Amino acid sequence: MYVCLCKRVSDNTIQQVVAQGARSWREVREQTGCATQCGKCACVGKSITREAVAKELFGDADLSYAV
């Protein structure tokens, strides 16, 4: 699914950037351009980034608290 229409960034793109080593929303934004134009996608992009980083760090373990 497209997260950022302005820059054509999908959820898969965000997950790939995290898999390649990005560990923060700032790093994802710098590498993809997501939320750098109109910014309407920032909340969704941050959420996907958080989930992808947690998955990279902790695997598929179900966390009961926010990371």
KAFENRA-V851994 format. One record per backbone hydrogen bond with DSSP energy under -0.5 kcal/mol. CO is the residue of the C=O (numbers start at 1). NH is the residue of the N-H. If there is no record, write none. Layout:
co: (CO;CO)
nh: (NH;NH)
//
This chain:
co: (1;3;4;4;8;9;9;10;11;12;13;14;15;16;17;18;24;25;26;27;28;29;33;39;41;42;43;44;45;46;47;48;49;50;51;52;53;54;55;58;61)
nh: (11;5;8;9;10;3;4;14;15;16;17;18;19;20;22;21;28;29;30;31;32;33;36;42;45;46;47;48;49;50;51;52;53;54;55;56;57;58;59;61;63)
//
